[in-house]
Amino acid sequence: MTSAKKQSAGKGRFTERQSCRPFLEGSVSAMTEAGDRPLRFEPVQGLTVGEACLKAASYLSEQGVDEGRANAERLLQHLLGIEPAGLLRDWRDPFPAERGVEWTALVSRKAAGEPVQYIVGEQWFYGLPFTVTPAVLIPRPETELLVEALLAAADRLWPGAAGREPAPGSPAPTVVDVGTGSGAIAVTLAARRPAWRVCASDLSKDALAVARLNAARHGAIARMAFAQGDLLRPFTAKPAGAKQEAAEDGTGTQGEPQADVSASRRAHAERNVRPPALETAGLRIDVLVSNPPYIPAADIEGLQREVRDHEPRLALDGGEDGLEPYRRMLAQLPALAAIPRIVAFELGQGQAREVAQMLRNTDYWDEVRIIEDYAGIERHVIGLRSQI
């Protein structure tokens, strides 16, 4: 895929509007009976596949779910194990009666506000399917533009490492994705640029487990490392004699003893486990990318219910004004082994210019630019130092 806009047919572009962080809208009350009790979704009886879909779509809309038809179709595809084209093909076929109870449960979960991505356990990002659980933020379409811009910027500085078949012996960057969540950014970069060394970090152990699962799913686990810690802390240089933090790589635990890497990779191939822990403290980072929490704390309660009640608050709360993670990362930069030549951040609406100025004030990068998302919102900031 050459553009983030080119997704796999059917699945790739499905997004659930109410689950996107940029939308700070309140939840919509569901139609009720007997006071505040939600209307019950009745089991499917004697309907065609299409009729079952339309009935569910109508019910979801009544319950205040945006894009009821799109959600119903996605749930039905998941239930029946078919693609969008298959749904059209089977539209007039009888709905399988033995799946009625399961269908009712799926629609009822969606009506209660659970994001469809958590229900089906998957979200597509940059042309790849990613496993998602309530431990991670659901990947958003606008983040694909951050990945696309980062690939282009890094290919300028390390042209020999560009593409899926890099030039042998060419220098390649070490990339760190801070707050990786599902690993959407880190795994996509590792999959698109096999020569890059990619490390994904997160404060949440559960999130890192999902990221490792996605790295294995896309054949990148042997070329990635994983570190648990707060922002850049796992990577800051340690004083002489201080205990080093370790990066996880696969399924073991943080702080595992060092072992022969080639032997561990053979074990990975044989038993589907990862190589042992790697040291990250003092790691020289060439590219820093992060989509950290950026919602102001006071705005959390005003988010739509799908976000507020289901997505991890740790991945949403950016402090008083939403900019605390950016200030802290920039303050931590001098403690790294070297200042990254590229930094790339995703931000909330109205935050990009302030963060861009923070980057300019450091004088670390000679090029700082802002990138708009699909809606024309200034969504990303990239800083680049063209000369070493």
N, C-alpha and C positions, 0 to 999 in steps of 0.2 A: 504494500500500500504506500502510495507516495503522498497522500494527503489525509489529514485526520477527518476530512469530510467524507472520505470514501470508506464506508463501513460495509460489513458483510450484509448481504441482502436480508431484509426483514428484521433480524435481531439487532443489528448494530446501532440503529438510530433510535430505538425505543428508549425514551426517557420519561420518568414520571414527574411531571412539573411540580407537584406538591412536595417532592422530596428534595428539591434543590435548595442549597443554602442561600443563594442570592435572593430568594423570595421570602420576605419577612412579613408574611400575611398571617392573620389569625385563622384558627380552625373554623370550619363551617358546621353549625349544628345539624345533626341528622334529623330527618323526619321521624317522628316517634308515635307510638301508641301507648296508652296507659301511662301518661306522664312523660318521663324521660327515658323509657325503655325503647331501644331501637327496634324498628320493624324487623321481623325475622325473614330470612331468605328461605323460601320454600324449596324442598328437594325437587329435582327435575323428574317429571313423569310424562312419558309419551311425547317428548319433544324431539325435534331434529337438533343437530349440532348448532346450526345457525340460530334457531329459536332459543336454545339454552344460552347462547352467547348474548343475544339481544336482551333476554330477560335479566341476565346478570348485569349487563351494562346499565339497564334502566334502574335496577335496584341500587347499584353503586352510586349513580347520579343522585338518586333520592337521599342517599345517606351522606351527601356532601362530598363525595369523592370526585375530584377533577378528572377529566378524561376517562369517564367510566367505560366507554367503548374500548379504548386502547388497553385499559387494564384488564377488562374481561377477555379480550382476545389473547393477551399475553398469558393469562392464567389458564385459559383453555388449551393453548398450544403446549404449555407446560404439562398439564394433566394428561393430554392425549399423546404427548411426545411427537408433535408435528411442527413443521415450519409454517410460516404465513401462507405459502402456496398450498400446503396441505389443508389448512383450514378452509381456504376457498374451495378446494377440491371436494372436501367432505361436508360442505355447508348444509347440504340437504339430506345427509345420511342420518339415520336415527342416532340419538345420543345414547352411548352405552349405559344401560340401566345400572350395571354393576359399579359404575363410577360415580353414581349420584350422590352418595354420602360424602365422598371425598371432594366432589365439586362444591357441595354446599359449604364444607369446612373452609375451602380456599376462598370462596367469595365472601364468607363471613369474616375471615381474617382481614381481607382487604377493606371491607366496609367498616371495620373497627379502627382503621387508620394505619395498619401495618404496611410499610412500603412493599410494593410488589417484588422488588429485587430481593428482599429478605425472604419473602414467601417462596420464590422459585430458587433462591440461593445463588443467583448469578446476575451479573451486569456486564454488558459489552463495553470495551474501552479501546479505542484506537485499533479497531478491527479484531480484537482478541476477547474471548470470554473470560471473565474473572469471577471466581468464587467470592461471595460476600456473605457476611454474617452480621448480627447486631453488634459485634465487637469492632466493626470498621465502618467508616463513612462510605456511603455509596459513591463510586466514581461518577463525576459529572462531565458532560460533553465539553464544557468550556476548558477543562483541564487538558483536553487533547491539544488545544492550541498552545498551551505551555510546553508540552512535549515536542510539538512540531517546531516551535521557535528555538527550543534548546538544542534539538538535533541540528538545525541549520547553523546556529551559532558555534557549536562545538566542531562541526565539520569544517568551519573556516579556520579554526586554530589547529586541529589535528586531522588534516585532509587524508592522511594515509590510513587512518583508522575508521574512515567513513564507510558506510554500506555494509552489506552482509559478508563481503569477501574482501577484508582489508589487505593492504599491501604488507607482505611479510617484513617483519623487523621495524615497522613504522611505530613511532611513539603513539601511545594511546592514553586518554585521560582516566583518572580515578574519579568516580562520580559518587556523591553521597546524597541520598534522598532522605531528608529529615521529616519525620512524621509520616511514614510511608503508608500506614493504614493497610489497605488490601494489597499494597505493592503495585498498584496500577502504573504509577510513574516509573519506579525502579525496574520492574519486570519488563515493561515495554521498552525502556532504553536498552536493557540487557539483550532483549530479543532482537531489537533492530540494529544494534551495534555490538556484535559478538566480541570484538577486540577490547571493548571498554571494560574496566574493572568497576563494578557497581556494588555499593553497600547501601542497604536499607536500614534505617533506624526508626525506633518508635519507643515511646514511654510505656506503651501497653504490651505486655507479653502475649495477650490473646490476639492482638492485631498482628504481631510478628508471626504468630502461628499461621494466620490466614495468608500473609505475604509469602511465607515459605511454601505453602501449599500451591499458591499461584505460580511461584517461580518453578516448582517442579512440574506443574501442569504445562508450562510453556518451554520446558527444556533449558531453563536458565539457571537452575539451582547450583550447578557445579561451578558457575562463573560469578556467583554472588556471595556476599557476606551479609550478616544480619546482626545489628547491635541494639541492645535495649538500654535506653537512657533518655535523659531530658535534653532535647534540642542538640546542641553541639558538644555537650559534656563528654560523651563517649570518645570524642576525637581530639580533645584538647591535650596538649603535650603535658606529660607528667614530670615533676621534679625527679632528679636522680634518686633511685632507691624506692620510689613510690610504686605501689601496686598498680599494675596495668589492668584496664578493662578489656574484655574480650568480645569479639563479634561472633555471633552464632552463624552457622552456615549449614542449614538443613534441619535436622530434628533433635539435636542434642541440646544441652543446657549451657547457659552462659558460664564462662569461666572453666570450660573443659580443658584438661591438659593438652599441650601441643603433641602432635603425632605426625608421622610421615604423611605428607599431603597426597602423594601418589597412591599410597596404600589406602588412604581413606577414600579417595576417588574411586578406586576399584571396588571398595565396599559399597559406595553409593550406587555404582552401576549394578552390583549384585543384589543389594538389599534395599535399594531405593532410600538410602539415608544420605546425609550430607557429609562433607569433609569436616574436620574438627574446628574448634574455635580459633579465630585469628585475632591478633592484637590490633586494636584500632587507635589507642591513645598515641598521639603524635603522627597519625596517618597524614600524609601529604594529600590534600584534597584539591583537585583541579577544577571540579565543577560541583557547586552546591545548589541543589534544587529543593524547594519545600512548598507544600501547600498546607500551612499550619492552621490551627484554629484562628478564625478572624471575626467571629460574631461578637460584638460588644456584649458583655455579661447581662446588661439590663434589657437587651433585645431578645434573649433566649426565650422568655415566656411568650413573646409575640410571634414566634415562628409557627408555621403550620404544624398541625399535630403529628404528621408523618415524620417530621424532623425532630420536633421538640420531645415527643414521647417515645421515639424509637431509635434514633441515631445517637451514638455515644457523645455525651456532653463533653468529654475530654477532647473530642475532635471538633467541637464547635466553639467553645468559650475562649475568646481571645483577650480576656481581661476587660478593664473598664472601657476602653475605646476600641478594642479589637486589634490593637497594634503591638501589644506586649510581646508576643513571640518574635516579631521582627526586630524590635529594639534589643531583646535579649540575644538573639543570634548575632546581630551586628556587634554587640558588645563582647561577645565571645570570640569573634574572629581573630583578634591579636593573640589569643592563646593557642591557635592552631599552628601546625608546623610551618604553614605558608598560607597567604591569603589566596583563596580560589580565584582563578582567572575569570570564571563565570559564576555569577549567582543569579538564580531565577526563582521568583516568588509568585504565588497566586494570592490575590487579595479580594476583599469585599468591595462592594460598590462605594465609591467616594474615597477609597484609601490609597489608590495607586500613586497619586501625585505626591502625597506626603512621604510614602515609603521611597519613591524615586529620589526625593530630595535627601532623605537619610543616606541613600547610597552615594549620591553626589558629594555630600558633606564629608565622607570618609576619604575622598581622593584616591580610593583604591582602584577604581575602574574609569577608563577614559571614554566609555560609551555606556550610557544608561538610557534605555527606552521603555516606553509603555506600549502594551499590546491590548487591543480591544477584543472582547469576546463576540460571539455570534449576534448578540443583542446590541452591540455598539458600546458596551460598558467597559471602561478601562479596568481590565481584570488581572493583568500580569505585568511585572516589572523585571527586566533583565539588565544586569550589569556585566560588562565585558572589558577585560584588559587585553588589548591587542598585542602589546609587547611585553616580553618577560622582564 
